């Protein structure tokens, strides 16, 4: 019997004027928010709401397809900055590992609302994603 998907994840580009438009989950539909130019440079992009990849039944091929969409929006940039709740860091890094060349930076911090977070920068291996 085939396993039923009880979720849907879409990748959307986030413009600065859309702040929090797609924050979180709306029922079974979740958005990964891609900002292709957060620091006005040619190297770095961000993916927001990445913690949704910790949904237990998101398969590796789905992660690859989502990353391909995100990288396409980000015009083939390799460096990605992530802001992840500390409870999700290991799960996210495991999901991203098959497509990551290296974790450049992983620094814990306490947010202004007392959430335990990590700022993580990964370098994606485009050859493993875009094929």
N, C-alpha and C positions, 0 to 999 in steps of 0.2 A: 504494500500500500504506500503510495507517495505521501511524503510529508507535506502538509498544507502550510503555506506561508500566511502568517497572521499579521504581516506588516508590509509596508511599502516605503522605500527610501528614495527620494529624488534629490538631485543636485541642482541648485539654483545659484545664480550670481547675485551677490549681495551688493547693492549700491549703498553709499553712505546715507542716503535719505530713506532707506528702507529699514532702519535700525529696528530690530526685534519684530519685524513683520512676520517672520516664520519661526520665531523662537519656540523651541521645544517640539512636542508632538501634538498633532491634532488627530486624535483617534489612532488608527493604524498607519496614518501617513506622516512621515517625518521628512524634514528637509536638512540636507547638509549645505551650509551656506559658504559659498566661495567668494572671497574678496581677492581679485586678481592683482590689485595694486594698493595694498594697505599702507605702504611706506614710501610710495612713489619711487620704487627702484625696479630694476629688471631681473632681480634674483628671487624674490620672496613673494609667496602668496599665503593666504590663510584659509583654513576650513573650520567653520564654526559648527557647533552641535555635533562634533565628531563622536561624542560619547554614545550616540545612538548605534554605532557599530558594535557595541557590546551586546546587542540583542543576540541571544545565544544561537539562533538558527540562521544568522547571516553567513552565507557560504563564501569561501575564498574567491570564487568566480564573481560573485556579486560585489565583493569589496573591490576586486580588480576593475570591474565595469564602472563602479562609482568613482574610483580614483581616476580612471581614464576620462570620465566626464569632467571631473574637477580640474584635471591638468589641462584639458582642452580649453576650458573657460579661462584658465590662468595662463594661456598662451605658452604652454610647454615649459613652465618654470619647474625647477626641481626641488627647491627649498620651500618647506611648508612649516609655518608656525601654528602651533596648536595650544589652546588653553583648555586643560582637562582637569576635571575634578579628580582629586588624588585617588578616590576609590576606583576610578576607571582607567588609570594610567597603564597598568600592566595589561589589562584586557585589550586596550586600544593598540598598544605596541605589539602585542602578539598578533592581532588581526592585520596590522600593517607590515609586519616583519617580512613576509615573502616579497614585498615590493619596495623595501627600504634598503638603500646602500649603507646608511649609518644614521644613528641618532647623534646629531650635532650638539644638542643642548637639552638638558632635562633638569629643571630647577624648581623645587617646591617653594610655595609662598602661601601666606595667609591673606585672603582677599579682604577688601574693605567691609564685607558683610560676614566675615569670620569663616568663610568656606575654605577648606584646605584644597589648594589647587596646585597644578604643575604647569609651567610654561615649557613646552617641548618643541624643538625644531628638528625635523627629519629631512634627510635628503632622499628623495625617491629615485629609484632606478627606472628610468623611462623605458628602457628596453624590456623590462619585465611587465610593464603596464600597457604600453602602446604597441601591441602586436596583434 
